[in-house]
Amino acid sequence: MSQLKNDITKLADEIESEFGLEIYWDYNDSLSEEQVMKIILEEDGLMDVENELYEYNIDYISETVTGAIKEYCNKNDIELDDDERDELRMECESRYKFDINGLINNSSAH
């Protein structure tokens, strides 16, 4: 099982390197006033807002990761069983990044 994990980790490294696994925000995207106030006023506000954004975008993240895995495996002639595919998907999803600083910069609290 540990050998499988090493292989999954290596595949996730390669997929992350090739596909980026990152959300890029549009210049028009911003946090709501409520989210900005939460970040400013609450001790764990930033983490809460990050979690909200992750949950809001989970379908997009899942679709992007699934597509990246499929494309990578097809291009490199790699076959994964269902367990390996699920483990790789979870590993890649856990690495997904989004730059909340960009959203903060586009936001304001009045």
Backbone as CSV, one residue per row, in Angstrom:
resi,resn,N_x,N_y,N_z,CA_x,CA_y,CA_z,C_x,C_y,C_z
1,MET,0.823,-1.201,0.000,0.000,0.000,0.000,0.864,1.260,0.000
2,SER,1.983,1.266,0.722,2.829,2.465,0.740,3.440,2.739,-0.626
3,GLN,3.743,1.680,-1.393,4.260,1.876,-2.750,3.216,2.559,-3.625
4,LEU,1.959,2.141,-3.483,0.882,2.780,-4.226,0.818,4.257,-3.866
5,LYS,0.926,4.591,-2.579,0.876,5.986,-2.148,2.007,6.778,-2.788
6,ASN,3.204,6.214,-2.844,4.318,6.915,-3.478,4.027,7.158,-4.954
7,ASP,3.455,6.171,-5.624,3.114,6.339,-7.030,2.043,7.422,-7.205
8,ILE,1.035,7.413,-6.345,-0.033,8.414,-6.408,0.545,9.798,-6.146
9,THR,1.411,9.913,-5.176,2.045,11.195,-4.864,2.853,11.703,-6.046
10,LYS,3.594,10.798,-6.689,4.387,11.186,-7.855,3.477,11.644,-8.997
11,LEU,2.412,10.894,-9.232,1.467,11.290,-10.281,0.837,12.646,-9.960
12,ALA,0.472,12.852,-8.706,-0.125,14.134,-8.304,0.879,15.274,-8.490
13,ASP,2.153,15.021,-8.179,3.200,16.034,-8.403,3.266,16.415,-9.878
14,GLU,3.246,15.412,-10.738,3.341,15.655,-12.177,2.099,16.374,-12.716
15,ILE,0.931,15.971,-12.237,-0.310,16.625,-12.675,-0.335,18.069,-12.189
16,GLU,0.050,18.287,-10.947,0.095,19.646,-10.404,1.052,20.517,-11.204
17,SER,2.195,19.970,-11.554,3.188,20.713,-12.326,2.685,21.035,-13.729
18,GLU,2.026,20.076,-14.352,1.581,20.252,-15.731,0.320,21.111,-15.857
19,PHE,-0.616,20.962,-14.917,-1.924,21.610,-15.059,-2.140,22.804,-14.125
20,GLY,-1.253,22.992,-13.155,-1.362,24.155,-12.284,-2.270,23.989,-11.090
21,LEU,-3.434,23.381,-11.261,-4.382,23.170,-10.171,-4.597,24.433,-9.345
22,GLU,-5.030,25.474,-10.016,-5.213,26.762,-9.349,-6.393,27.510,-9.968
23,ILE,-7.150,28.199,-9.118,-8.226,29.064,-9.594,-7.653,30.459,-9.778
24,TYR,-7.915,31.013,-10.932,-7.539,32.396,-11.191,-8.817,33.226,-11.194
25,TRP,-8.834,34.260,-10.389,-10.019,35.103,-10.272,-10.023,36.165,-11.355
26,ASP,-11.197,36.489,-11.822,-11.396,37.589,-12.749,-11.198,38.903,-11.979
27,TYR,-10.769,39.936,-12.672,-10.575,41.230,-12.024,-11.870,41.779,-11.446
28,ASN,-12.998,41.324,-11.946,-14.288,41.781,-11.434,-14.760,40.980,-10.226
29,ASP,-14.103,39.864,-9.928,-14.480,39.055,-8.769,-14.026,39.741,-7.491
30,SER,-14.850,39.659,-6.477,-14.479,40.237,-5.188,-15.239,39.510,-4.085
31,LEU,-14.800,39.735,-2.870,-15.494,39.196,-1.716,-16.703,40.075,-1.415
32,SER,-17.688,39.488,-0.783,-18.834,40.282,-0.355,-18.417,41.153,0.834
33,GLU,-19.189,42.172,1.094,-18.907,43.034,2.250,-18.931,42.197,3.530
34,GLU,-19.855,41.261,3.600,-19.948,40.379,4.770,-18.666,39.555,4.948
35,GLN,-18.119,39.026,3.846,-16.883,38.249,3.928,-15.710,39.120,4.360
36,VAL,-15.639,40.336,3.840,-14.559,41.252,4.226,-14.637,41.549,5.718
37,MET,-15.836,41.820,6.208,-16.003,42.115,7.631,-15.657,40.902,8.489
38,LYS,-15.999,39.719,8.025,-15.661,38.501,8.762,-14.145,38.376,8.896
39,ILE,-13.419,38.637,7.809,-11.952,38.555,7.843,-11.385,39.569,8.832
40,ILE,-11.942,40.760,8.832,-11.437,41.833,9.693,-11.775,41.586,11.162
41,LEU,-12.986,41.147,11.434,-13.475,41.128,12.812,-13.344,39.799,13.545
42,GLU,-13.339,38.706,12.833,-13.342,37.408,13.503,-11.949,36.787,13.521
43,GLU,-11.639,36.153,14.634,-10.313,35.550,14.813,-9.981,34.549,13.705
44,ASP,-10.922,33.695,13.364,-10.712,32.698,12.310,-11.424,33.095,11.020
45,GLY,-11.677,34.390,10.860,-12.440,34.874,9.715,-11.824,34.537,8.374
46,LEU,-10.519,34.704,8.252,-9.855,34.415,6.981,-10.004,32.944,6.617
47,MET,-9.776,32.078,7.576,-9.898,30.641,7.322,-11.353,30.283,6.983
48,ASP,-12.304,30.895,7.683,-13.715,30.629,7.392,-14.078,31.037,5.966
49,VAL,-13.606,32.209,5.551,-13.907,32.685,4.192,-13.228,31.791,3.157
50,GLU,-11.993,31.384,3.411,-11.312,30.473,2.496,-12.095,29.168,2.360
51,ASN,-12.585,28.651,3.482,-13.378,27.415,3.446,-14.682,27.614,2.678
52,GLU,-15.333,28.777,2.861,-16.550,29.084,2.109,-16.266,29.080,0.601
53,LEU,-15.178,29.711,0.220,-14.824,29.784,-1.199,-14.515,28.402,-1.753
54,TYR,-13.808,27.598,-0.972,-13.498,26.235,-1.402,-14.793,25.451,-1.608
55,GLU,-15.696,25.519,-0.626,-16.969,24.791,-0.730,-17.793,25.289,-1.919
56,TYR,-17.797,26.587,-2.136,-18.559,27.170,-3.241,-18.025,26.693,-4.593
57,ASN,-16.719,26.454,-4.664,-16.065,26.088,-5.926,-15.733,24.604,-6.024
58,ILE,-16.232,23.779,-5.103,-15.854,22.369,-5.061,-16.218,21.634,-6.351
59,ASP,-17.356,21.949,-6.953,-17.726,21.268,-8.208,-16.745,21.614,-9.322
60,TYR,-16.386,22.890,-9.414,-15.414,23.324,-10.421,-14.066,22.648,-10.187
61,ILE,-13.636,22.621,-8.933,-12.350,21.998,-8.589,-12.382,20.515,-8.957
62,SER,-13.446,19.833,-8.596,-13.571,18.404,-8.879,-13.560,18.136,-10.383
63,GLU,-14.311,18.924,-11.145,-14.341,18.753,-12.602,-12.970,19.021,-13.219
64,THR,-12.307,20.052,-12.758,-10.982,20.398,-13.287,-9.973,19.303,-12.988
65,VAL,-9.973,18.816,-11.757,-9.041,17.756,-11.360,-9.341,16.478,-12.133
66,THR,-10.599,16.107,-12.245,-10.966,14.893,-12.970,-10.524,14.992,-14.430
67,GLY,-10.729,16.147,-15.032,-10.288,16.354,-16.416,-8.777,16.293,-16.562
68,ALA,-8.065,16.887,-15.612,-6.595,16.874,-15.656,-6.068,15.443,-15.520
69,ILE,-6.651,14.678,-14.608,-6.227,13.279,-14.418,-6.484,12.474,-15.686
70,LYS,-7.666,12.631,-16.255,-8.007,11.888,-17.474,-7.055,12.247,-18.609
71,GLU,-6.832,13.537,-18.816,-5.937,13.979,-19.886,-4.511,13.481,-19.654
72,TYR,-4.025,13.606,-18.415,-2.669,13.171,-18.085,-2.510,11.662,-18.315
73,CYS,-3.475,10.886,-17.841,-3.388,9.427,-17.991,-3.468,9.014,-19.457
74,ASN,-4.345,9.647,-20.226,-4.435,9.333,-21.657,-3.132,9.663,-22.376
75,LYS,-2.583,10.823,-22.086,-1.365,11.270,-22.754,-0.165,10.394,-22.405
76,ASN,-0.147,9.871,-21.165,0.994,9.081,-20.702,0.706,7.581,-20.658
77,ASP,-0.426,7.173,-21.250,-0.816,5.765,-21.328,-0.767,5.086,-19.954
78,ILE,-1.426,5.719,-18.981,-1.485,5.212,-17.613,-2.907,4.748,-17.336
79,GLU,-3.025,3.535,-16.799,-4.325,3.018,-16.406,-4.390,2.957,-14.886
80,LEU,-5.467,3.500,-14.335,-5.689,3.476,-12.893,-6.965,2.711,-12.600
81,ASP,-6.959,1.937,-11.510,-8.220,1.330,-11.100,-9.028,2.389,-10.344
82,ASP,-10.248,2.061,-9.983,-11.132,3.037,-9.343,-10.550,3.578,-8.036
83,ASP,-9.939,2.701,-7.228,-9.351,3.142,-5.959,-8.182,4.096,-6.193
84,GLU,-7.326,3.775,-7.147,-6.196,4.646,-7.463,-6.680,5.997,-8.001
85,ARG,-7.685,5.957,-8.864,-8.233,7.200,-9.428,-8.820,8.081,-8.324
86,ASP,-9.569,7.461,-7.406,-10.150,8.215,-6.289,-9.062,8.803,-5.392
87,GLU,-8.050,8.013,-5.103,-6.961,8.495,-4.256,-6.214,9.640,-4.941
88,LEU,-5.956,9.498,-6.237,-5.273,10.553,-6.987,-6.136,11.817,-7.045
89,ARG,-7.437,11.659,-7.261,-8.342,12.813,-7.296,-8.325,13.549,-5.959
90,MET,-8.411,12.804,-4.863,-8.396,13.435,-3.538,-7.064,14.141,-3.276
91,GLU,-5.972,13.513,-3.689,-4.651,14.121,-3.504,-4.546,15.415,-4.301
92,CYS,-4.985,15.402,-5.545,-4.919,16.604,-6.378,-5.862,17.692,-5.859
93,GLU,-7.064,17.314,-5.433,-7.992,18.306,-4.883,-7.423,18.965,-3.631
94,SER,-6.711,18.205,-2.814,-6.131,18.774,-1.590,-5.012,19.764,-1.901
95,ARG,-4.455,19.686,-3.083,-3.367,20.595,-3.489,-3.874,21.828,-4.225
96,TYR,-5.163,21.855,-4.549,-5.730,22.945,-5.337,-5.537,24.271,-4.614
97,LYS,-5.096,25.274,-5.340,-4.815,26.580,-4.750,-5.729,27.632,-5.335
98,PHE,-6.040,28.600,-4.521,-6.691,29.795,-5.037,-6.150,30.977,-4.264
99,ASP,-5.893,32.032,-4.988,-5.258,33.216,-4.424,-6.310,34.142,-3.840
100,ILE,-6.567,33.970,-2.547,-7.575,34.818,-1.911,-7.101,36.268,-1.838
101,ASN,-5.798,36.494,-1.867,-5.288,37.875,-1.843,-5.793,38.687,-3.018
102,GLY,-5.919,38.063,-4.170,-6.460,38.752,-5.324,-7.890,39.196,-5.090
103,LEU,-8.681,38.330,-4.465,-10.062,38.693,-4.152,-10.119,39.786,-3.096
104,ILE,-9.257,39.696,-2.108,-9.213,40.737,-1.066,-8.864,42.077,-1.681
105,ASN,-7.885,42.083,-2.566,-7.488,43.342,-3.225,-8.611,43.952,-4.063
106,ASN,-9.475,43.106,-4.608,-10.592,43.577,-5.441,-11.809,43.977,-4.599
107,SER,-11.721,43.786,-3.295,-12.880,43.955,-2.410,-12.757,45.189,-1.553
108,SER,-13.910,45.595,-1.027,-13.914,46.711,-0.078,-15.090,46.555,0.862
109,ALA,-14.934,47.109,2.053,-16.035,47.150,3.014,-16.395,48.621,3.215
110,HIS,-17.633,48.920,3.040,-18.062,50.311,3.131,-18.584,50.625,4.491
